């Protein structure tokens, strides 16, 4: 079983960015929301919409440009 993250872990931009970086590295590209839902930990998808304003905002904040 995966280790549970502490309360409010996903609200922190730095924590989210670190975990998102791992997903990007594993996939080799910025993930779609569906890919994020299927990734481990799957709670990252919830955090993307609940705490970080969705995928487009995250892409912009991570300075990865617009999706082509």
PLY file of the C-alpha trace (Angstrom):
ply
format ascii 1.0
element vertex 68
property float x
property float y
property float z
element edge 67
property int vertex1
property int vertex2
end_header
0.00 0.00 0.00
1.25 3.48 -0.87
2.31 5.81 1.91
-0.43 8.30 2.77
0.49 11.97 2.40
-0.02 14.27 5.40
-3.07 16.51 5.61
-2.93 19.46 3.21
0.11 18.01 1.40
-1.48 18.61 -2.00
-2.41 22.24 -1.24
1.27 23.19 -1.23
2.39 24.26 -4.71
5.92 23.01 -4.02
4.69 19.53 -3.05
2.33 19.41 -6.01
5.01 20.60 -8.43
7.44 17.94 -7.16
4.91 15.15 -7.61
3.77 16.49 -10.99
7.40 16.56 -12.09
7.64 12.84 -11.31
4.55 12.13 -13.44
5.91 14.23 -16.32
9.26 12.43 -16.12
7.58 9.02 -16.12
5.30 9.82 -19.08
7.79 11.91 -21.02
5.24 14.71 -21.53
2.81 16.93 -19.68
-0.14 14.68 -18.83
-3.75 15.10 -19.80
-6.26 15.09 -16.95
-7.19 11.49 -17.85
-3.53 10.41 -17.65
-3.26 12.16 -14.31
-6.29 10.26 -13.00
-4.63 6.98 -14.01
-1.25 7.86 -12.47
0.04 7.06 -9.02
-0.85 8.74 -6.75
-4.26 9.28 -8.29
-5.03 12.01 -5.74
-2.82 14.31 -7.82
-5.72 14.69 -10.29
-8.05 15.79 -7.49
-5.42 18.26 -6.28
-4.97 19.66 -9.79
-8.59 20.76 -9.98
-9.33 21.41 -6.31
-6.23 23.32 -5.28
-4.35 24.42 -8.40
-7.01 25.67 -10.84
-6.84 22.88 -13.41
-4.45 21.60 -16.02
-4.09 24.78 -18.09
-3.23 26.85 -15.02
-0.72 24.25 -13.88
0.93 24.12 -17.31
1.23 27.92 -17.29
2.52 28.05 -13.72
5.11 25.38 -14.52
6.07 27.48 -17.57
5.54 24.67 -20.02
3.63 26.74 -22.58
0.30 25.98 -24.20
-0.78 22.53 -25.33
-0.24 22.05 -29.07
0 1
1 2
2 3
3 4
4 5
5 6
6 7
7 8
8 9
9 10
10 11
11 12
12 13
13 14
14 15
15 16
16 17
17 18
18 19
19 20
20 21
21 22
22 23
23 24
24 25
25 26
26 27
27 28
28 29
29 30
30 31
31 32
32 33
33 34
34 35
35 36
36 37
37 38
38 39
39 40
40 41
41 42
42 43
43 44
44 45
45 46
46 47
47 48
48 49
49 50
50 51
51 52
52 53
53 54
54 55
55 56
56 57
57 58
58 59
59 60
60 61
61 62
62 63
63 64
64 65
65 66
66 67
